[in-house]
Amino acid sequence: MSLQFTLGKPEGPAPVSETHDVIVIGSGPAGYTAALYTSRAHLDTLVIAGEAVGGQVATTWEVDNYPGFPEGLTGPELVERLQKHSERFGARLEMDQVTNVDLSQHPFRLVGYARTYFARALIVAVGASPRKLDVPGERRLTGRGVSYCGTCDGWFFQDKQVAVIGGGDSALEEALFLTRFASKVTIIHRRDQLRAGPALQSRVERNGKIGYLWNTVVEEILGEKTVQSLCLRHVNTGEITEFPVDGVFVFIGHIPNTDIFQGQLDTDELGYIKTDQHRRTSVAGVWVAGEAGDPHYRQVITSAGMGAMAAIEAQRWLDSLGD
Ligand SMILES: Cc1cc2nc3c(=O)[nH]c(=O)nc-3n(C[C@H](O)[C@H](O)[C@H](O)COP(=O)(O)OP(=O)(O)OC[C@H]3O[C@@H](n4cnc5c(N)ncnc54)[C@H](O)[C@@H]3O)c2cc1C
């Protein structure tokens, strides 16, 4: 289930808003948690939702590993709770997408499709997007057998057959993790050798549940309500085959949604915003929370935790500035 909406670009200059104590860019777990903390500290807090309201987790049918919900809950339910929790203390949600930022002036200036915003403190919680295969069936069956997170969704594939797409470290790590649940894991890779490190490769080779399809790419993901099979093409021979699976896990990289900060905040070579242990960025008054600055953990709980850290730091920094 997706809560995405499309934002049209209005004609003419964007109207200007007042200056907020804190603006949080992003309405995923990191953004809502940051907003909960800053609004509860009586800071005037605006959350700019972005096109994917609720973030990535809003697209999954069940979240089983968020503490405090022993029966699990759906992704949309979780983000609705996170939103309500932040609104309870006064945070306001704005349906807009930031297209441009100027962090060289203070208050910071953010330009969205709907209006221009000013923030005394800025929390960047724009997340990251798993790189997609971009094949027919992928979008429709996401959360219905197509997944980008083994830690999150592996449990739902007990005694099922799954495919893992990719040949790097994360593909192999996730393939190994998935063998805890699945009866068979097939790694489908477009080349004839893996990019993953040798130690990881030998662990995979020793695992009797894992098999390979080399030189093979996915052309289409098939299934009515859930994934039933993959249409595969051999890259050398061009041969097309149908491969039955219950789930497909895609690990061909992540792309942080940080384009608008290029040249303004220090990022690593992959585009993740550089941060210290206090979630500070290279610009004083700007913090990063969640996957936009985290290529490693990629969980709701870790992203939410970073949101709380960034918010506490922002509140202390604003206090230190005085009025
Ligand atoms: C299908 C799926 C299932 C998952 N299941 C689980 C699970 O069961 N358990 C678990 O712990 N984790 C799960 N994850 C991982 C989890 O969703 C992420 O770790 C988490 O959502 C990251 O939170 P975030 O707030 O950093 O970023 P995101 O959730 O990526 O949210 C980013 C937000 O930023 C906004 N944004 C981006 N650019 C802009 C902009 N320019 N202007 C304004 N807003 C912007 C977006 O609209 C979005 O609201 C799953 C991920 C996927 C894809």
The ligand as a Gaussian input file, in Angstrom:
#p B3LYP/6-31G(d) Opt

LIG

0 1
 C        9.151000      -2.337000       1.613000
 C        9.913000      -1.981000       2.856000
 C        9.632000      -2.632000       4.029000
 C       10.313000      -2.296000       5.187000
 N        9.979000      -2.948000       6.332000
 C       10.611000      -2.612000       7.480000
 C       10.294000      -3.271000       8.709000
 O        9.436000      -4.154000       8.762000
 N       10.987000      -2.905000       9.828000
 C       11.964000      -1.952000       9.803000
 O       12.540000      -1.643000      10.848000
 N       12.294000      -1.314000       8.647000
 C       11.653000      -1.616000       7.496000
 N       12.009000      -1.006000       6.325000
 C       13.050000       0.030000       6.364000
 C       12.426000       1.347000       6.883000
 O       11.278000       1.637000       6.142000
 C       13.425000       2.497000       6.771000
 O       14.590000       2.174000       7.485000
 C       12.856000       3.796000       7.346000
 O       11.621000       4.119000       6.763000
 C       13.822000       4.952000       7.124000
 O       13.215000       6.074000       7.711000
 P       13.626000       7.574000       7.315000
 O       12.701000       8.438000       8.094000
 O       15.083000       7.767000       7.477000
 O       13.370000       7.722000       5.759000
 P       12.180000       7.324000       4.780000
 O       11.261000       6.348000       5.386000
 O       12.867000       6.983000       3.511000
 O       11.365000       8.689000       4.614000
 C       11.919000       9.756000       3.900000
 C       10.911000      10.886000       3.876000
 O       11.541000      12.021000       3.300000
 C       10.669000      12.619000       2.388000
 N       11.447000      13.380000       1.417000
 C       12.436000      12.955000       0.602000
 N       12.895000      13.965000      -0.149000
 C       12.184000      15.073000       0.218000
 C       12.163000      16.431000      -0.205000
 N       12.993000      16.878000      -1.148000
 N       11.260000      17.278000       0.358000
 C       10.419000      16.841000       1.330000
 N       10.398000      15.573000       1.772000
 C       11.264000      14.689000       1.208000
 C        9.874000      11.468000       1.788000
 O        8.656000      11.939000       1.244000
 C        9.671000      10.613000       3.025000
 O        8.528000      11.061000       3.722000
 C       11.327000      -1.315000       5.152000
 C       11.641000      -0.665000       3.959000
 C       10.945000      -0.984000       2.814000
 C       11.264000      -0.261000       1.538000

